[in-house]
């Protein structure tokens, strides 16, 4: 369809639904009664008698009612299933044509967006979940868990590690009745009714929104981060402040096969705490003192994680030296890690 045709179709759809206050009130009233005279419409609505005839003729032109030119004239409702059949077909075709023209907006790696539309926020949450390749951190309401359940099941089956916090605890499905393992490798509940809604994919792409606002129809705000450092801040807040105050529902992360990829060192160390034997890793990051990008490989010889995940570090034997690795924004360690891959027998490939 050409651009001119699309413009005409859009204009036609707009004209078809360009109801004024009188048309809307009259149409609903006619539907509720099936058939009315002009005088009856005026009695049952706030439409002035002189405007009734123009109003019902407008509805007739839109194909929503029939006018029986008797004395008095009667206005007869048409079954909406029949009246809107053409509209549905037109809209389906129009959406298809518009979708063919749609180009996904390019994302700047340093973009921070403030979004005030509830529906847009919900769409971004789904987009973050879909974008996760190996690690997903979520804080959702029970309603949002139900909304995104299918895509979470897909990501879980694809091997993505999913940490899921659901709040408020009083409203969540009981673990005896709901299989949390199908949507998460680790799941917790939290009592707080103000627990924020959060989604972070691979430590980078993230959405943050206050929970009390996503649960109603008001358009308030949400923040979308598409930059590693800022996504890390959201993930770090969820890990150290929110996650630690939750009650465990399920914990199956230790069953994941190796090699395993991590966006955060805290999650890596917490995961390895349940494992025995030797481990090797490959880290992509940068030197803390110089800021130079680096990749290190070696055997893990020491691990350290503070209570409630406030601090985390590991020591790697790279052959000619021992290197201390910390998470993003590390200051005390030698290397600040962006991405970590852990294997059993040798350093895995990134």
Buried (B, 14 or more C-beta within 10 A) or exposed (E): BEEEEBEEBEEEBEEBEEBEEBBEBBBEBBBEEEEBBBEBBBEBBEBEEEBBBEBBBBBBEBBBBBBEEEEEBBBEBBEEEEBBEEBEEBBEEBEEBEEEEEEEEEEEEEEEBEBEEBEBBBEBBBBBBBBBEBBBBBBBBBEBBEBBEEBBEEBBEEEBBBBBBBBBBEEBBEBEEBEBBEBBBBBBBBEEBEBBBBBBBBBBBBBBBBBBBBBEEEBBBBBBBBBBEBBBBBBBBBBBEBBBBBEEBBBBBEEEEEBBBBBBBBBBBBBBEEEEEEBBBBBBBBBBEEEEEBEBBBBBEEBEBEEEBEBBBBBBBBEEEEBBBBBBEBEEBBBBBBBBBBBBEEBBEE
